[in-house]
Amino acid sequence: MANQTTEVLVGGVVLAAAVGFFAYAAQVTGSGPAGAVSNYKASFGSVEGVTVGTDVRMSGVKVGTVTALSLNPQTFLADTSFSVDKNIRLPEDTSVLISSEGLLGGSFVELLPGGSPFELEPGAEIEDTQSSVSLITLLLRFVSGSVEGSTQ
C-alpha cells in the first residue's frame, strides 16, 4: 500500500513539473494565451528571413509578432500582418523595417515610432517600410565594387 502511495505522489510531482515546463515554454515563445493586441499591416519588397511568429520589436523590446505573410499578385509585394500589444500606441508616421540581429542572427520586424501627435488606428496599414537586405547581395556588391545609383 505504501509503495502505491509513493508511486502516485511521484507521478503527481512529475506531471506538475511537466505542466510547469509547458507553461514556461508557452510564455517564453509567445504562444500562450493571447493578450489584448492591435493588428497592423505593411507591404515589403522582400521579407527574407521573416516568417509567421517572427518578433516585432520596438527599441529592442518584443512588442508583438508577425501573424500572416502573403504575396500580393497585383503589386508583387509581400503583404505582412502583425500584432502589437494594445497598450502601445503607434504614431501615424511610424516606420516599419526588417532588421537583422547580426551577421549570422535571425531577422525581426522593427517599429520606429515617429513624432506625430496622431495615432494609427488598429488595422491600419503602415506605409513607410524598408525591406530586408540580403547579406549575400551586399557582399557581392562589395567584392565586385559596384554600387547602384552611384555617380563616379
C-alpha atoms as one frame of an Amber mdcrd trajectory, in Angstrom:
protein
   0.000   0.000   0.000   2.813   2.412   0.889   4.526   1.551  -2.397   1.452
   2.572  -4.430   1.106   5.835  -2.490   4.738   6.704  -3.213   4.272   5.976
  -6.920   1.157   8.167  -7.094   2.937  11.037  -5.326   5.998  10.800  -7.588
   3.737  10.643 -10.654   1.883  13.746  -9.471   5.151  15.645  -8.975   6.376
  14.641 -12.445   3.056  15.692 -14.003   3.117  19.050 -12.181   6.707  19.650
 -13.350   5.724  18.843 -16.963   2.788  21.282 -16.832   5.122  23.930 -15.383
   7.644  23.425 -18.192   4.929  23.684 -20.869   3.547  26.866 -19.297   7.029
  28.381 -19.170   7.765  27.420 -22.785   4.461  28.908 -23.951   5.208  32.157
 -22.121   8.765  32.454 -23.477   7.819  31.685 -27.080   4.728  33.895 -27.016
   2.430  31.027 -27.971   0.456  31.112 -24.750  -2.951  32.709 -24.319  -3.129
  35.864 -26.399  -3.459  39.147 -24.551  -5.033  42.292 -25.900  -3.369  43.175
 -29.216  -3.834  45.590 -32.103  -3.270  44.364 -35.654  -1.464  46.323 -38.368
  -0.389  45.745 -41.973   2.648  46.653 -44.079   3.962  45.749 -47.549   7.617
  44.984 -48.277   9.684  44.333 -51.394  11.381  41.463 -49.571  10.626  39.709
 -46.285  13.650  37.409 -46.439  14.212  35.799 -43.046  10.752  36.678 -41.691
   8.115  34.019 -41.029   4.835  33.845 -39.158   5.749  34.107 -35.485   8.756
  36.377 -36.029   9.206  39.005 -33.303   8.018  42.579 -33.760  10.274  44.833
 -31.676  10.485  48.456 -30.651  13.738  49.735 -29.133  14.913  46.122 -28.908
  11.909  45.025 -26.829   9.451  42.448 -28.178   6.045  44.113 -28.519   4.311
  41.711 -30.905   4.556  39.016 -33.571   4.082  38.566 -37.302   0.704  36.900
 -37.849   0.498  36.473 -41.648   2.590  36.741 -44.832   1.279  36.657 -48.395
   2.298  37.781 -51.863   0.097  40.474 -53.396  -0.388  39.413 -57.056  -1.124
  42.994 -58.206   1.879  44.747 -56.660   4.227  41.739 -56.247   4.965  42.957
 -52.728   4.911  40.814 -49.599   1.872  41.812 -47.546   2.594  41.385 -43.858
   0.182  41.415 -40.939   1.438  41.725 -37.391   0.054  42.199 -33.922   1.300
  44.671 -31.329   0.458  44.916 -27.621  -2.690  47.045 -27.310  -1.024  49.258
 -24.660   1.464  50.536 -27.244   0.091  53.481 -29.194   1.815  53.942 -32.560
   2.098  57.445 -34.037   0.718  57.679 -37.581   4.198  58.382 -39.009   5.645
  55.138 -37.619   8.128  53.331 -39.876   8.480  49.569 -40.051  11.587  47.780
 -41.282  13.073  44.339 -41.332  16.257  44.209 -39.277  18.837  41.551 -38.571
  20.199  40.566 -35.179  23.715  40.485 -36.614  25.717  38.870 -39.381  24.538
  35.380 -38.544  21.450  36.212 -36.479  17.824  35.961 -37.447  15.567  38.704
 -38.725  12.842  40.604 -36.919  10.365  43.371 -37.710  11.314  46.686 -36.112
   8.928  49.557 -35.429  10.362  53.069 -35.442   7.805  55.464 -33.957   7.589
  58.953 -35.406   6.698  62.193 -33.686   3.144  62.699 -34.868   0.572  63.550
 -32.191  -1.982  61.424 -34.093  -2.160  57.672 -33.576  -2.589  54.830 -36.053
  -5.928  53.091 -35.802  -5.795  49.329 -35.215  -5.965  47.550 -38.581  -4.244
  50.448 -40.395  -1.514  49.922 -42.966   1.903  51.404 -42.250   3.124  52.965
 -45.495   6.747  53.769 -44.580   8.567  50.421 -44.899  12.082  49.181 -45.541
  12.657  45.658 -46.831  15.258  43.195 -45.665  18.734  43.432 -47.112  20.395
  40.232 -48.282  23.869  39.772 -46.809  24.952  37.818 -49.912  23.864  40.661
 -52.198  25.788  43.196 -50.096  28.920  41.039 -50.141  28.692  40.555 -53.921
  28.341  44.314 -54.420  31.332  44.930 -52.179  33.507  42.320 -53.918  32.551
  43.444 -57.421  32.924  47.119 -56.490  29.549  48.030 -57.975  27.265  50.428
 -56.178  23.841  51.039 -57.699  22.969  54.644 -58.246  26.478  55.968 -57.598
  27.970  58.706 -59.747  31.701  58.456 -60.113
